[in-house]
């Protein structure tokens, strides 16, 4: 029933470069992050195992294809030379077997991709559900020191990162490992000495790619930071165009943008240079090895033809090679080096994924609202509220409220006034149990609010904030947000009492008008009227209005004050107001200063005292 305001900040994701040459964000504690990440995979244990099995089958059968190709080529060569035993039947058999293996590879690879896709979505869904449930259990103090955009970024960017990593990188990791092992074994079965040459040439590609990745890292990190600065500047100036134009700072804004854009251009140029350098260097190393292998393989083939003109019966350790295995071994050599370079890229992506999961677990592991034993349940309230020796601070070293005592009779309108930062809003936040007391207690009808559940308490209290919040939906749905079972007749009656019915009926679709995401199709004052009506429709026993009429013009405010007085009859209400003219008719005024109630009474009583309230009131009308 309590309205809470929400601000949506534009979040910015990290800038990524080409594969293997992008900004890599590392987790603070790799071991802990990995352990927690693996635990999250328990919900997809069976699909994950099946994916691994299917991937092993798919890759294993595909690894045999090049060897069969070599056998077929050798058979064709022998058949062309009319060698004994060489037949077209054998060649067709090889080709049919290859086609069957390709079909098996396709089927199991398809199953693997489908399973991993569904599994990754399942993990993301579970994480988002846990995050949403966790946020509902976190105290408001958790959000006080955090940007809204940071929390949203965890929900969107980090969870998406985890999902895409599971769907793509995990499959790639499995494929790379199986391919490297399988191809290495197949190369050994063809020729030991050629395999040894591949192993010797391998570090060349690894060293070149490592050199590029090492030097490109800082430039991609700088590019990510520079891009964030440019986006932040654009967002800031775009959302505050009126202020920029009002102070004629267009030229300054353009100059700042050009400076930031120039830095982005410089870092982008350098990062793109290294990313463009990576693949040509790797290709050079791979092609160099390819040439060396081709030369040695040809020597082995010629040597084999001299030793054994029939071209058959070569051993693994012979300095000889079947002619058909020339292309087979060359293909294997490329299949062997390619996954090894991909493994470095996958490891970088996986580090970023662990960093993202670490931020997720920071929220999931955050300390929740303190739990107290629920021994009471609030029914219909009379509204007798008492503060007894309240002590509270947002941080233990900065106590704001010190030994506050006050008794508020049922059904009274209580105004809370005082300078900014005096503790006005803090008092009503404590009534709602948005924060827990450091000392003392608050009772309603004699019941300590700590002994009832927070949801039970908040169902009895309606709250309207200065910052309005309406969700993307119809006016009708927004009004019934706190009480879906309210009838349309009651809804219209309350809207008439707060003077909202007239402007609603002038809209094209009346109560079925869709309020857009930003609420720009109705005015700020109209939104405030709707939030007041929504709070009343929730039928609370206690009402809290925190600067609820601040966004409404004076004429409308007078009408609302009359309507609210009728709506809050027989209901204890707390009103926080800076404009003291709006609360002169309050039954009781609490004057708060420096975390203490320095004066209390009605308007006339306080004016006669000529104390803090007297000076505060006169300062607004002098």
C-alpha angles and dihedrals in degrees: 000000000000115000115226124190122234129199120198114210121193107251123209125212126212121279111249126201130199119306111296094009107072139105108286118205112204127207118247092233113023096186096050093042091050092048093052092042092054090050089057088059092065090092090062099038096125097043089047093052091046090048091054092048093048091047092051091051094045095049096039093056091045091053090061093056098078090050091052088048089055091048090051092049091049090050091050090050092049091046091052088055091046091241116179114264095018110127138167088235090067091049092050089047091054091048094049090048090051091051090050092050091050090051091050089047091052095048097047093040089052092050090048093052093046093048093047092047092053092043094052091050089050092053092048091049092050092048093049091048091051091047093050092048090045094052089055089056097046120099119244088247087071090064096042093082098036132083115240089228091057092056091045090049090058091052094047114021101029097043090045088050091054092047096049091044091054093046097047114012097045091052090046091049092052091045093048095050094046092044094050093048095042096045092047090055092046092051090051090053089055103043132341097202095051089049089053090054090053090052091049093049094045098082090061093067092040093051093048094049091044090052092052094044092049094052097038094053096078093047094051090048089051090047090053091051093046091049089051090052092050093047091047092051092048092048092047096049095039095053091045101043093132092057093045092051094041090059093038091236096142093115092049091049090050091049092051091048092050091051093051092042091052091054090049090050092052096048090042092053093051095044091048090049092057093041089051090048095053103070097041090053092048090046090049092053092044093047092046089054089045091056093047091049092047091053094047092043091053090050089050092049093050089047090050093050090053093048097040114016090187088067094224139104100043116162126226092249096043121115086234138087138199109249093234091057092064095088091033094059093042090053091048091051091056092044088053099051098039097064092047092059089044091054090064090052092047091050090054091049090047091053089055089048092052089049089053092048089048090059089048091052091047087066095039091050095044118122111266131217109294112261123226130188110268107225101152139048123206116228125174106343128220089198105236103156125189132186112203118190093322115196120178142157131173086226124026092241094053112055111190103178117045122191096327116185128182140147118211116191120222120273096017129132108233121193121201114203137169143113123304112287094018093122104262098132090039090063094056091042088058091051088055090046092235083141130024123238124253089211143350125031145257118222131192114199086346095305118122105235090220089068094061129065117265092237091052091050095047092048087064096050128066118204131191118188133202090241105067121216125193122166126227102275143078123317088242092056092047092051092050093046093109096037115024092179096061113120123242090242092057090044093053091045093055092045089054091051092055092042094246099115095076098056091042092056091050090061117096096250099023113209090359092060111128114236106216123230095268095036092233094139090073129043126256091249092051090051090053091052090054093050091051091050090047092054092050092047089057085067098223124183092220126037128205122191115185106192086320095161097044094105097048127093120250096255093050090044092059091051091047092050089057093045092047092050089057093042092050097046112131088013128103109237136186118205123189112197138166093192100073093194088074096060104041089110095053116127090227133013121202112202109205125194130162092353097308137095099244097175138012136181139085124306097267093047093051094046090054090054090059090209135123096319091047091055092043092051095046091047089065094051103034 
